[in-house]
Amino acid sequence: MRPVLDRSPLAESVKSHFDGRAPWLDIVVDHPDLTHQHYDQMNSPEALERANIPIFLVGGWYDVFARQTTEQYARLSKRNTNVALTMGPWNHLQVGIDSRVYQQSFDWLEEHIAKRKQIVRKSPLQYFVTGAQEWREGYGWPPQTSQQVFHLYSSGKLQESESGSAVTSLSTFTFDSMHPTPTMGGNLLLGGGSADDTALASRSDVFTFTSEALEQNLEVMGKTLVELTHTSDTLNTDLFVRFSEVHAKGRSHAITDTCVRLGPDRGSVIVVLHLRDCAHRFAKGSKIRLIVAGASHPQFDKPTEKAVHTIHHGNTGISKVILPVAA
C-alpha cells in the first residue's frame, strides 16, 4: 500500500489501485473532511445525550480513537451517566489485547449484565501516566489543572518569559511534497506510540523549539494548545505539531501531536491547534520540545504543493504553547 499512499493526489491513486473493488474507500477519499454532510448519517452525537445504560469505555493515549474516547467520557460524566473509563499507554491494537482490559470488561459485564457479582471500582476513571509509569484514579477528565505558557522564539527556544521585544523575527522551513516529512510514532492502529523522534527533530523540513532543562518534574494532564502566528506562500497546506520530551542524553520521544489542513478560507494568520489529550510526567532534567512541520506522511494525506512556512515573532505576532499542568 505504501506506493499507493505516496502518489498524489491520494484520491486518484486509491481509485486507480483498487479499480472499483473498494467503492466504500472511493467515497472516503472523495470526502476527506469529516464535517462534510456525507458523514451526518454516521454521526450520532445525540446518542451521548440519551444513553442511560452502564457504559465502559477503554482507550489508549496512542490509539487513533483517543480523542473521541476522552470526549465521550467527559460528555457522559457531565450527565451523571453510569460510565467508567480506562485509558492506558496503548495504541489501538494494544487496547484489545491487554489483560487489564479483558479483566475489567468481564467484571463490568458480570456486574451490570449477569448480576452475578458486585465489582466496585474505587473510581470510574483509571488512567496511565506516561513518564511516571503509574496508574492513577479519579472522576472527571481532565483532573484539575492550571495553565502554564511557553513562548516560541526564532532562536529555537521555548521559554516561559515573554521578551516583550518589538523586533520582528521569523522561523521558516520548507515542505517538499516530493520528499514529505515522515510519520514517526503517534496515534496509529499499529506501531506508533511514544517513538524515538530524534531523527524527525533533526530534519531540515521542520522547525523545533526546545526549553531549558526542567528544574522539577512537570505533569501535563489534558489537552495542550498551540497558538502559531503562521503564514505560507501557498493557499493549501498542512501544519503538523508534535509535543516531545528530550531526555538528558539528547534523545526525544513523542508525547502528543495533531495535524490540520489550512486552506484559502483560513481567515486568520493565527492558527490554534488542539493536541490530543495526554497524561505525562516530564522528568526533572529533561526538556520540552515542540516540533512544527508541514506533514506527517503517510499518517495524514500529504499536501500536493511545495510550501515555505513562516512562524512570526515580535511585533508581527506571538506564538505560544499552553500546557494544562496538574495542580
C-alpha positions in Angstrom: 0.0 0.0 0.0 2.9 2.4 0.5 3.3 3.2 -3.2 -0.5 4.0 -3.3 -0.1 6.4 -0.4 3.0 8.0 -1.8 1.3 9.1 -5.1 -0.6 12.4 -5.4 -3.4 13.2 -5.4 -4.4 10.5 -3.0 -8.0 10.0 -4.2 -6.8 9.3 -7.8 -4.1 6.9 -6.6 -6.5 4.9 -4.4 -9.2 4.7 -7.2 -6.6 3.6 -9.8 -5.2 0.9 -7.5 -8.5 -0.7 -6.4 -10.2 -0.1 -9.8 -13.8 -0.1 -8.3 -13.2 -3.1 -6.0 -13.5 -0.9 -2.9 -16.3 1.5 -3.5 -16.6 2.5 0.1 -13.0 3.6 0.1 -13.6 5.7 -3.1 -16.3 7.6 -1.1 -14.0 8.2 1.8 -11.1 9.6 -0.2 -13.6 11.8 -2.1 -14.8 13.3 1.3 -11.7 13.8 3.5 -13.4 16.4 5.6 -15.3 14.6 8.4 -17.6 17.6 8.9 -19.0 17.1 5.4 -22.7 16.3 5.2 -21.9 12.9 3.8 -21.0 11.8 7.3 -24.0 13.2 9.0 -25.9 9.9 8.9 -22.9 8.2 10.6 -22.5 10.8 13.3 -24.8 10.2 16.3 -23.9 12.8 19.0 -27.4 12.7 20.3 -26.8 9.1 21.5 -24.5 10.5 24.2 -27.3 12.7 25.3 -29.8 9.9 25.5 -27.8 7.0 26.8 -29.0 5.7 30.2 -27.2 2.3 30.5 -23.9 1.5 32.2 -21.1 2.2 29.7 -17.5 1.1 30.0 -15.0 2.9 27.8 -11.5 1.7 27.0 -8.8 3.6 25.2 -5.1 4.3 24.8 -3.2 7.6 24.7 -1.7 6.4 21.3 -5.0 5.0 19.9 -6.4 6.6 16.8 -9.7 6.9 18.7 -8.1 8.5 21.8 -9.7 11.9 21.2 -13.3 10.7 20.8 -12.9 8.3 23.8 -12.0 11.0 26.2 -14.7 13.3 24.8 -17.3 10.6 25.2 -16.3 10.1 28.8 -16.5 13.8 29.5 -19.9 14.2 28.0 -21.4 11.1 29.6 -19.9 12.1 33.0 -21.5 15.6 32.7 -24.9 13.9 32.5 -24.1 11.7 35.6 -24.4 8.6 33.4 -23.0 5.4 34.9 -19.8 5.5 32.9 -16.2 4.3 33.5 -13.1 4.8 31.5 -9.7 3.0 31.5 -7.1 4.9 29.5 -3.8 3.1 29.1 -0.4 3.7 27.3 -1.6 1.8 24.3 -2.1 2.1 20.5 -5.3 0.6 19.0 -4.2 -3.0 18.8 -2.8 -3.0 22.3 -6.1 -1.8 23.7 -7.7 -5.1 22.6 -5.0 -7.5 23.9 -4.1 -6.0 27.4 -5.0 -8.3 30.3 -6.3 -5.4 32.4 -8.8 -4.6 29.7 -10.1 -8.2 29.5 -10.5 -8.4 33.3 -12.3 -5.1 33.7 -14.5 -5.8 30.7 -15.6 -9.2 32.2 -16.1 -7.6 35.6 -18.3 -4.9 34.1 -20.5 -7.5 32.3 -20.7 -9.6 35.4 -21.9 -6.7 37.5 -24.2 -5.0 35.1 -25.5 -7.8 32.8 -25.2 -11.1 34.6 -25.8 -9.5 38.0 -23.7 -12.4 39.5 -21.3 -10.3 41.5 -20.7 -6.8 42.6 -17.4 -5.3 41.3 -17.0 -1.8 42.7 -14.3 0.3 41.1 -12.7 2.7 43.5 -13.4 5.4 41.0 -14.8 5.5 37.5 -11.6 6.8 35.9 -8.4 4.9 35.7 -5.6 6.4 33.5 -1.9 5.6 33.0 0.6 8.5 33.4 3.4 8.0 30.9 6.8 9.2 32.2 5.7 8.4 35.7 4.8 4.9 34.5 2.0 4.5 37.0 -1.8 4.1 37.1 -4.0 6.7 38.8 -7.7 7.1 39.5 -10.1 9.9 39.5 -13.5 11.1 38.5 -13.5 13.9 35.9 -11.2 14.2 33.0 -9.0 16.0 32.8 -8.2 16.4 36.5 -7.8 19.9 37.9 -5.0 21.8 36.1 -3.6 25.3 35.7 -2.2 26.9 32.6 1.5 27.2 32.1 2.5 29.2 29.0 5.7 28.8 27.0 6.6 31.3 24.2 8.3 30.4 20.9 11.4 32.3 19.8 13.1 32.4 16.4 16.3 31.1 18.1 14.5 27.8 18.6 14.0 28.4 22.3 10.8 27.6 24.2 10.6 29.6 27.4 8.1 30.9 29.9 9.2 34.5 29.9 7.9 36.8 27.2 10.7 39.1 25.9 8.3 42.0 25.0 10.6 42.9 22.1 9.0 44.7 19.2 11.7 43.4 16.9 10.3 41.3 14.1 11.8 37.8 13.8 10.9 34.8 11.7 11.2 31.0 11.9 10.9 29.3 8.5 11.1 25.8 7.0 10.2 24.4 3.6 7.9 21.4 2.9 8.7 19.4 -0.2 5.8 17.2 -1.4 8.2 15.0 -3.3 10.0 14.2 0.0 7.3 14.6 2.6 8.1 14.8 6.3 7.6 11.2 7.6 5.4 9.8 10.3 7.4 8.8 13.4 5.3 7.5 16.3 2.0 8.9 17.4 -1.6 7.7 17.3 -1.8 4.8 14.9 -3.7 1.5 14.6 -0.4 -0.4 14.8 3.0 0.7 16.0 3.4 4.4 16.7 3.2 5.3 20.3 6.0 7.2 22.2 8.5 6.5 19.5 12.0 8.0 19.3 11.6 11.0 17.1 15.1 12.4 17.4 15.6 12.0 13.7 12.4 13.9 13.0 13.6 16.9 15.0 16.9 17.0 13.1 15.3 17.2 9.7 15.7 20.4 7.6 11.9 20.5 6.8 10.8 21.0 10.4 11.4 23.7 13.0 11.9 22.9 16.6 11.5 24.9 19.8 13.1 23.4 22.9 13.0 24.5 26.6 15.8 24.6 29.1 16.2 21.6 31.3 13.3 21.4 33.8 14.2 22.1 37.4 11.5 19.8 38.7 9.0 17.3 37.4 6.2 18.7 35.3 2.9 16.8 34.8 0.7 17.6 31.8 -2.9 16.4 32.0 -5.4 17.0 29.2 -5.3 18.9 26.0 -2.3 21.1 25.1 -3.0 24.1 23.0 -0.5 25.6 20.5 -1.1 29.1 19.0 1.0 29.9 16.0 1.1 33.2 14.1 1.7 31.5 10.8 1.9 32.3 7.1 2.7 30.2 4.0 3.5 31.0 0.4 0.7 28.6 -0.8 -3.0 28.7 -0.1 -3.4 25.0 0.6 -1.0 23.5 3.2 -0.8 21.4 6.4 0.5 22.1 9.8 1.7 19.2 12.0 2.8 19.9 15.6 4.3 17.4 17.9 5.0 17.7 21.7 8.1 15.6 22.7 10.3 15.1 25.7 14.0 15.4 25.3 15.9 13.2 27.8 19.2 14.1 29.4 21.2 12.2 26.8 19.6 14.2 23.9 17.1 11.6 22.6 13.5 12.7 22.2 10.3 10.8 22.4 6.8 11.6 21.1 4.1 12.6 23.7 1.2 14.0 21.7 0.5 15.7 18.3 -2.1 16.8 15.8 -2.3 17.9 12.1 -4.6 20.4 10.5 -5.2 21.3 6.9 -5.2 25.0 6.0 -7.0 26.4 3.0 -7.7 29.8 1.4 -10.6 30.3 3.8 -8.5 30.0 6.9 -9.5 33.6 7.8 -6.5 34.5 10.1 -2.8 34.2 10.4 -3.3 32.8 13.9 -3.7 29.1 14.0 -4.9 27.3 17.1 -4.1 23.6 17.3 -5.7 21.3 19.9 -3.3 18.4 20.5 -4.7 15.1 21.7 -5.1 14.6 25.4 -2.2 13.1 27.3 -1.3 12.3 30.9 2.5 12.6 31.0 5.2 13.5 33.5 8.2 15.4 32.1 11.1 14.4 34.4 13.3 16.8 36.2 16.4 17.5 33.9 14.5 16.7 30.7 13.4 19.3 28.2 10.1 20.1 26.5 10.2 20.2 22.7 7.7 21.5 20.1 8.2 20.2 16.5 6.4 22.1 13.7 6.3 20.5 10.3 4.3 20.6 7.0 3.2 17.0 7.1 3.2 13.6 8.8 3.2 11.2 5.9 1.6 8.7 5.5 -0.4 9.1 8.7 -2.1 12.1 7.1 -2.6 12.8 3.4 0.3 14.9 2.3 -0.2 18.3 0.6 0.5 18.3 -3.1 2.4 21.6 -3.3 5.8 22.7 -2.1 5.4 25.3 0.7 7.5 27.7 2.7 6.2 28.0 6.2 6.8 31.1 8.4 6.2 31.5 12.1 6.2 35.1 13.2 7.7 36.5 16.4 7.9 40.0 17.9 5.7 42.8 16.6 4.2 40.6 13.9 2.8 38.0 16.2 3.2 35.9 19.3 3.3 32.2 19.2 3.0 30.1 22.3 2.2 26.7 23.9 -0.4 26.5 26.6 0.1 23.5 28.9 -2.5 22.1 31.2 -0.3 21.4 34.2 -1.5 19.2 37.1 -2.4 21.2 40.2 
